[in-house]
Amino acid sequence: MILSKIGKKKTVVLGIVVFIPVLASLFFLPEGNIITAFIFCYLIGLGTSCAQLLPWSFVPDVIDDYVVQTGKRNDAVFYSLFQSFNKTFNGIGLGLSTLVLGFTGYDTGACQQPDSVAMTMRVLVSVVPICLLLISLVFVWIFPITESRRIENSAILAKRRLLHNSSNGALNLKTEAKD
């Protein structure tokens, strides 16, 4: 609903801006308060969905822009690259988190962990994601495909499809230059 009213970029920015205070609050969340923890889990789920799912909605826009500019469809390349980068950086993040926890004394077999591990966990689930989200805000902000450009690209491609269907000729997606 918000996405259709204000556009993709603004929705992602709004989601991140709302998500950051929730993550910051995690740093100060008291131990043992299960009700508060459940509330924060719900809020984190909303923020994570914005950070993890909405970027996928940019891929079709990038593909459409590419088609408008080049006339070629390479959907599989774009989706494969996006998925590969996603998996690679998730793996790097998990590996680095495990490494940092190891440096602070985390013992996988121990029931009790040193206080340094608790502090490291707080930093890993609040401070680090906030820093990464702030960096991502810069990239979202400079993302060149605005809502008006997305709509313009959709109109150009729809017109090209209509021309193709009416002429029954070979599909040439680069038949009309961008106005």
Steps between C-alpha positions, in 0.01 A plus 500: 500500500773745595706377206233597247444842659854628546709276274765237557797718591308704756347184648843343547637821653198526731534134601868541581447823692228333710709184544812677633347611836367146553851362450648771724254400773627142485829617641321608819240222519503362857569129545217275608206714387332251267197719408723786389717255309195368309391853413848576369503175301180614326645845423826347381303272269336802338832679462677193368231447239555853377877455489495151348192492274453848358838509322374211284235736364777713347627216279213515247546878479869456423416239237238726339745791495762276341250383236399859421865599458632192317203312361629176653340287770745346745269430793683187612832685523356773721315262732801265520739783588264642760452159661873422487594828666228451758619151595868598493461796733266310734766230526773756563288662771434170675866402479622833639241489780616152600863613488431806718305290751792258518740787574281616788497159670189330363507126574251291300482229766463726803168579664638818651682755287728783609352852525711601202293263282174666609638843414630372165157354420337834579743676266453238226120526503475878541804715426635303201162477319437870563834590341429274201150641460635855502742404223216336307294819530767679297474240224120509501508880485734507197319215321437660158159350423242733650128429512439727200774326301353161592157608376654647184688175432182297550315722253778471240506122531120477485501710183769277348298188584191655343694588185640149487161336546339718234774442241549126575864550409815404683523652843746787511496654844725787393271628225424829665749726673421623847326839484 
